[in-house]
Amino acid sequence: MMVDVNFSTLAIGAFAVLAVFALLYARHWRQEPKRNEFALLAAASGLASVGALLSAFSQVRFDLVTVGLAQTLLLLGAALAWQAMRAFDHRALDFKLAAAGPLAYFLLSASVPLLQENVTARFLAAAVVGAIYTGLAAWELKASEREERLSNRPFTYRWFAALSAVLLIASLLAYVWPLTSGELATTAPFWLTVVLLAVFVHAVIAPLFLFLLVRDRLLVEHRWAAATDTLTGLANRFTFLDMLQTLSTKVRGEGAFLYVDVDQVKRINDRFGHSGGDEVLKTCAELILRELPEHALLGRLAGAEFAAYVPFCKVEEAEKLGHIIHDSVEQQMFFLGGELVPVTVSVGVAHGAMQVTADELLKRADAALHTAKVNGRNSVVVWTDGQRPSYA
């Protein structure tokens, strides 16, 4: 079965689409130069677009530029797309392996008579190399699905995997039904037409969904940035209180609230600068997080104040946990400006059964913390019934 398709028109269409995406990715890279995936995707789309443009002027017979170089650039675009996926998922890049396939294809097509005279051999080599790199891109995206679920990730890696399968099947068909220059000079076999149309659709769909995939990541990062404290990486006040309300309503059992204040941070800032104070706060956040159970909720509520909610925690366990945090910070060595600086914390502990609301638990811990501050700081105070400190 023969189908008459203008391959030059397809190639020019692919060139236009890929060139637009190359400019789009390059623009985003200029805005965010630390994102290597943008640079790699811009390079991949740009090289593939040039390869598609050269292919539009190719004839049935071999030509080093319109066939050899054109197909090499298309393969190099696929290889760089694979590296872009590695950069996207924060893996080490391997440009040597990425360049090996396209470079080998170009050198062989330029020097081996079989690839110049036999269109089937040339097609087989290009299809296999393209299938390998397209499959590797699909593998990279699939490998990180468990760690990071993005809405467009499943479709994207399945699309790349599907094209890889199509190219492998096409190589088998070319082996079973070899292509001849005489056939291609008139009309192409139906299966070859389908393969070339699939490659053209891939040139349109793949850059689009890679762009959507990057957009998904940016949205997640923006939401995360809005929900976390930039200095410590912990939940910020708004997020912590929101999560506290949700968690406290779901948990059925005893819970404890610990309010931790790093003592005299202003003095540290005045003496060693805000960078010194920031270093102390970051270290204290790490120490508190280390001592808390895995199921605890921790956040930074204010400048030097941290709060933790520990579900299913009895009052004795909560008080013990407060002392562990206090002692851990006190025993930590803080070197600022070449000096060993002692750092302590005040801890307010409150406990409540399931009839106590999260807001009430927070107020009790705040009252206990206030008592610790009034009594000279550097201590752990547990809230008791009837405690009503004066804030005057």
C-alpha positions as CSV (number, residue, x, y, z in Angstrom):
1,M,0.0,0.0,0.0
2,M,1.4,3.4,-1.1
3,V,0.6,6.8,0.3
4,D,1.7,10.0,-1.4
5,V,3.0,12.4,1.3
6,N,5.0,15.5,0.8
7,F,7.9,14.9,3.2
8,S,9.4,18.3,2.5
9,T,6.3,19.9,3.8
10,L,6.4,17.8,7.0
11,A,10.1,18.7,7.5
12,I,9.4,22.4,7.1
13,G,6.5,22.2,9.5
14,A,8.7,20.4,12.0
15,F,11.3,23.0,11.6
16,A,8.9,25.8,12.3
17,V,7.5,24.2,15.5
18,L,10.9,23.2,16.9
19,A,12.3,26.7,16.2
20,V,9.5,28.3,18.1
21,F,10.1,26.0,21.1
22,A,13.9,26.6,20.9
23,L,13.3,30.4,21.2
24,L,10.8,29.8,24.0
25,Y,13.2,27.6,26.0
26,A,16.0,30.0,25.4
27,R,13.9,32.9,26.7
28,H,13.1,31.0,29.9
29,W,16.8,30.1,30.3
30,R,17.8,33.7,30.2
31,Q,15.3,34.5,32.9
32,E,16.4,31.5,35.0
33,P,20.0,30.7,34.0
34,K,20.5,28.2,36.8
35,R,18.0,25.8,35.2
36,N,20.1,23.7,32.9
37,E,17.1,21.9,31.6
38,F,16.0,25.1,29.8
39,A,19.4,25.5,28.1
40,L,19.4,21.8,27.1
41,L,15.9,21.8,25.8
42,A,16.6,25.0,23.8
43,A,19.7,23.4,22.3
44,A,17.8,20.1,21.6
45,S,14.9,22.0,19.8
46,G,17.3,24.3,18.0
47,L,19.5,21.5,16.6
48,A,16.5,19.3,15.7
49,S,14.9,22.3,13.9
50,V,18.0,22.8,11.7
51,G,18.1,19.1,11.0
52,A,14.5,19.2,9.9
53,L,15.1,22.2,7.7
54,L,18.0,20.4,6.0
55,S,15.9,17.3,5.5
56,A,13.4,19.3,3.6
57,F,15.9,19.7,0.8
58,S,17.1,16.1,0.8
59,Q,16.8,13.9,-2.2
60,V,16.6,10.1,-2.4
61,R,20.3,9.8,-3.0
62,F,22.8,10.4,-0.2
63,D,24.1,13.9,0.5
64,L,26.4,14.6,3.4
65,V,24.6,17.8,4.4
66,T,20.9,17.3,3.6
67,V,21.0,13.6,4.7
68,G,24.1,12.8,6.8
69,L,24.3,16.1,8.8
70,A,20.5,16.5,8.9
71,Q,19.9,13.1,10.5
72,T,22.8,13.7,12.8
73,L,21.3,16.9,14.1
74,L,18.0,15.2,14.6
75,L,19.6,12.5,16.6
76,L,21.7,15.0,18.6
77,G,18.4,16.8,19.5
78,A,17.0,13.5,20.8
79,A,20.2,12.9,22.8
80,L,20.1,16.4,24.3
81,A,16.5,16.0,25.2
82,W,17.6,12.9,27.2
83,Q,20.2,15.0,29.0
84,A,17.6,17.7,29.7
85,M,15.4,15.1,31.5
86,R,18.5,14.1,33.6
87,A,19.0,17.8,34.5
88,F,15.3,18.1,35.2
89,D,15.4,15.3,37.7
90,H,18.7,16.5,39.2
91,R,20.9,13.8,37.8
92,A,24.5,14.1,36.6
93,L,24.9,14.9,32.9
94,D,26.8,12.7,30.5
95,F,27.5,14.7,27.3
96,K,30.0,12.1,26.1
97,L,27.4,9.4,25.9
98,A,24.9,11.8,24.5
99,A,27.2,12.8,21.6
100,A,28.5,9.2,21.0
101,G,25.5,8.0,19.0
102,P,25.0,11.0,16.7
103,L,28.7,11.4,16.1
104,A,29.2,7.7,15.3
105,Y,26.3,7.9,12.9
106,F,27.7,10.9,11.1
107,L,31.2,9.5,10.8
108,L,29.9,6.2,9.5
109,S,27.5,7.8,7.1
110,A,30.3,9.9,5.8
111,S,32.9,7.1,5.4
112,V,31.0,3.8,4.9
113,P,29.8,3.2,1.3
114,L,27.0,0.9,2.5
115,L,25.3,3.7,4.4
116,Q,25.7,6.0,1.4
117,E,24.4,3.6,-1.2
118,N,21.9,1.6,0.8
119,V,18.9,3.6,2.0
120,T,17.7,0.7,4.2
121,A,21.0,0.5,6.1
122,R,20.9,4.2,6.6
123,F,17.4,4.1,7.9
124,L,18.1,1.2,10.2
125,A,21.1,3.0,11.8
126,A,19.2,6.2,12.3
127,A,16.1,4.5,13.7
128,V,18.0,2.4,16.2
129,V,20.0,5.3,17.5
130,G,16.9,7.5,17.7
131,A,15.0,4.7,19.5
132,I,17.8,4.4,22.1
133,Y,17.9,8.0,23.0
134,T,14.2,8.5,23.0
135,G,13.8,5.4,25.2
136,L,16.5,6.8,27.6
137,A,14.5,10.0,27.9
138,A,11.4,8.0,28.8
139,W,13.3,6.0,31.3
140,E,14.6,9.1,33.1
141,L,11.1,10.5,33.4
142,K,9.7,7.2,34.6
143,A,12.5,6.6,37.2
144,S,11.5,9.7,39.2
145,E,7.8,9.2,39.2
146,R,7.7,7.9,42.8
147,E,9.8,10.7,44.2
148,E,7.9,13.5,42.4
149,R,4.4,13.2,41.0
150,L,3.7,15.8,38.3
151,S,0.5,15.8,36.4
152,N,2.1,15.7,32.9
153,R,4.9,13.2,33.8
154,P,3.0,9.9,33.0
155,F,1.9,11.1,29.5
156,T,5.3,12.5,28.7
157,Y,7.3,9.4,29.4
158,R,4.7,7.1,27.8
159,W,4.8,9.3,24.7
160,F,8.6,9.0,24.5
161,A,8.4,5.3,25.1
162,A,5.8,4.9,22.4
163,L,8.0,6.7,19.8
164,S,11.0,4.6,20.8
165,A,8.8,1.5,20.2
166,V,7.7,2.8,16.8
167,L,11.3,3.4,15.7
168,L,12.3,-0.1,16.8
169,I,9.3,-1.6,14.9
170,A,10.2,0.5,11.9
171,S,13.8,-0.8,11.9
172,L,12.4,-4.4,11.9
173,L,10.0,-3.6,9.1
174,A,12.9,-2.1,7.1
175,Y,14.9,-5.2,7.6
176,V,12.0,-7.5,6.5
177,W,10.9,-5.2,3.6
178,P,14.0,-3.3,2.5
179,L,13.6,0.1,1.1
180,T,14.8,1.0,-2.4
181,S,15.7,4.3,-3.9
182,G,13.4,3.6,-6.8
183,E,10.4,3.2,-4.5
184,L,11.2,6.3,-2.6
185,A,11.6,8.3,-5.7
186,T,7.9,7.8,-6.5
187,T,5.9,6.9,-3.4
188,A,6.9,5.6,0.0
189,P,5.6,2.4,1.6
190,F,2.6,2.9,3.9
191,W,4.6,1.8,7.1
192,L,7.3,4.4,6.3
193,T,4.7,7.1,5.9
194,V,3.2,6.2,9.3
195,V,6.7,6.3,10.9
196,L,7.6,9.7,9.4
197,L,4.2,11.1,10.4
198,A,4.8,9.8,14.0
199,V,8.2,11.5,14.0
200,F,6.5,14.8,12.8
201,V,3.8,14.6,15.5
202,H,6.5,13.9,18.1
203,A,8.3,17.1,17.0
204,V,5.1,18.9,17.8
205,I,3.9,17.1,21.0
206,A,7.2,16.3,22.8
207,P,8.5,19.9,23.2
208,L,5.0,21.0,24.3
209,F,4.6,18.4,27.0
210,L,8.2,18.9,28.1
211,F,7.3,22.6,28.6
212,L,4.2,21.6,30.5
213,L,6.3,19.3,32.6
214,V,8.7,22.1,33.5
215,R,5.7,24.3,34.3
216,D,4.4,21.7,36.7
217,R,7.7,21.7,38.5
218,L,7.6,25.5,38.8
219,L,4.1,25.5,40.2
220,V,5.1,22.9,42.8
221,E,8.2,25.0,43.7
222,H,6.1,28.2,44.0
223,R,3.6,26.5,46.2
224,W,6.4,25.0,48.3
225,A,8.1,28.4,48.6
226,A,4.8,30.0,49.7
227,A,4.3,27.3,52.4
228,T,7.8,27.1,53.9
229,D,10.2,29.3,55.8
230,T,13.1,30.3,53.4
231,L,15.7,30.2,56.1
232,T,15.1,26.8,57.7
233,G,12.9,25.0,55.2
234,L,10.3,24.3,57.8
235,A,6.6,25.1,57.5
236,N,6.0,28.8,57.9
237,R,3.4,30.2,60.4
238,F,0.4,30.1,58.1
239,T,1.1,26.6,56.8
240,F,1.9,25.2,60.3
241,L,-1.3,26.5,61.8
242,D,-3.3,25.3,58.8
243,M,-1.7,21.8,59.0
244,L,-2.2,21.8,62.8
245,Q,-5.9,22.3,62.5
246,T,-6.1,19.5,59.9
247,L,-3.9,17.1,61.9
248,S,-5.5,17.8,65.2
249,T,-9.0,17.0,63.9
250,K,-7.9,13.7,62.3
251,V,-5.9,12.5,65.3
252,R,-7.9,10.7,68.0
253,G,-5.8,10.6,71.1
254,E,-3.5,12.6,73.3
255,G,-1.3,15.3,71.8
256,A,1.4,17.7,73.0
257,F,2.5,21.1,71.8
258,L,6.1,22.4,72.3
259,Y,6.9,26.1,71.9
260,V,10.6,26.7,71.6
261,D,12.3,30.1,71.7
262,V,16.0,30.6,71.0
263,D,17.3,32.8,73.8
264,Q,18.8,36.2,73.1
265,V,19.0,36.0,69.3
266,K,19.0,39.8,69.2
267,R,22.3,39.9,71.1
268,I,23.8,37.4,68.6
269,N,22.6,39.6,65.7
270,D,24.1,42.7,67.3
271,R,27.4,41.1,67.9
272,F,27.9,38.8,64.9
273,G,25.5,40.2,62.4
274,H,22.3,38.7,61.1
275,S,24.3,36.0,59.2
276,G,25.4,34.8,62.6
277,G,21.9,34.8,64.0
278,D,20.6,33.0,60.9
279,E,23.2,30.3,61.3
280,V,22.1,29.8,64.9
281,L,18.5,29.5,63.9
282,K,19.2,27.1,61.1
283,T,21.2,24.9,63.4
284,C,18.6,25.0,66.1
285,A,15.9,24.0,63.5
286,E,18.0,21.0,62.5
287,L,18.5,20.0,66.1
288,I,14.8,20.3,67.0
289,L,13.8,18.3,63.9
290,R,16.3,15.6,64.7
291,E,14.9,15.1,68.2
292,L,11.3,15.0,67.3
293,P,9.4,11.8,66.3
294,E,8.9,11.3,62.5
295,H,5.2,11.9,62.8
296,A,5.6,15.3,64.5
297,L,4.7,18.6,62.9
298,L,7.3,21.3,63.1
299,G,7.2,24.9,62.0
300,R,8.8,28.3,62.5
301,L,6.2,30.7,63.8
302,A,8.2,33.9,64.3
303,G,11.8,35.1,64.2
304,A,13.3,32.9,66.9
305,E,10.2,30.8,67.8
306,F,9.6,27.3,66.7
307,A,6.5,25.2,67.4
308,A,6.0,21.4,67.3
309,Y,2.9,19.3,67.6
310,V,3.4,15.7,68.6
311,P,0.2,13.5,68.4
312,F,-0.3,10.5,70.7
313,C,2.2,12.0,73.2
314,K,1.5,11.9,76.9
315,V,2.4,14.7,79.2
316,E,5.4,12.9,80.7
317,E,6.8,12.1,77.2
318,A,6.2,15.7,76.1
319,E,8.1,17.1,79.1
320,K,11.0,14.7,78.5
321,L,11.0,15.7,74.8
322,G,11.2,19.4,75.8
323,H,14.3,18.6,78.0
324,I,15.9,16.6,75.2
325,I,15.5,19.6,72.8
326,H,16.8,22.0,75.4
327,D,19.9,19.9,76.2
328,S,20.6,19.2,72.6
329,V,20.8,22.9,71.8
330,E,22.8,23.7,74.9
331,Q,25.4,21.0,74.2
332,Q,25.8,22.1,70.5
333,M,28.9,24.1,69.8
334,F,28.3,27.3,67.9
335,F,31.3,28.9,66.3
336,L,30.7,32.5,65.2
337,G,33.4,34.9,64.2
338,G,36.0,32.4,65.4
339,E,34.4,32.3,68.9
340,L,32.5,29.5,70.7
341,V,29.1,31.1,71.5
342,P,26.8,29.4,74.0
343,V,23.2,29.2,72.8
344,T,20.2,28.1,74.9
345,V,16.5,27.8,74.4
346,S,13.3,28.2,76.4
347,V,10.6,25.6,76.0
348,G,6.9,25.8,76.8
349,V,5.1,22.4,76.9
350,A,1.4,21.9,76.8
351,H,-0.6,18.7,76.7
352,G,-4.3,18.0,76.0
353,A,-6.7,15.1,75.4
354,M,-8.9,15.1,72.3
355,Q,-11.4,17.5,73.8
356,V,-8.7,20.2,73.8
357,T,-8.7,22.2,70.5
358,A,-5.4,23.0,68.7
359,D,-5.9,26.7,69.4
360,E,-6.2,26.1,73.1
361,L,-3.2,23.8,73.1
362,L,-1.1,26.5,71.4
363,K,-2.2,29.1,73.9
364,R,-1.3,26.8,76.8
365,A,2.2,26.2,75.3
366,D,2.6,29.9,74.7
367,A,1.7,30.6,78.4
368,A,4.3,28.0,79.5
369,L,6.9,29.6,77.3
370,H,6.1,33.0,78.7
371,T,6.6,31.7,82.2
372,A,10.0,30.2,81.2
373,K,11.1,33.6,79.8
374,V,9.9,35.5,82.9
375,N,11.8,33.1,85.1
376,G,15.1,33.8,83.4
377,R,14.9,31.7,80.2
378,N,17.1,28.6,79.5
379,S,14.5,26.2,81.0
380,V,11.6,23.9,80.2
381,V,8.1,24.8,81.7
382,V,5.0,22.6,81.4
383,W,1.6,24.3,81.4
384,T,-0.5,23.6,84.5
385,D,-4.2,24.2,85.1
386,G,-5.0,27.7,86.1
387,Q,-1.8,29.2,84.7
388,R,-2.5,32.7,83.4
389,P,0.7,34.6,83.0
390,S,0.6,38.4,82.8
391,Y,2.1,39.9,79.7
392,A,2.3,43.5,81.1
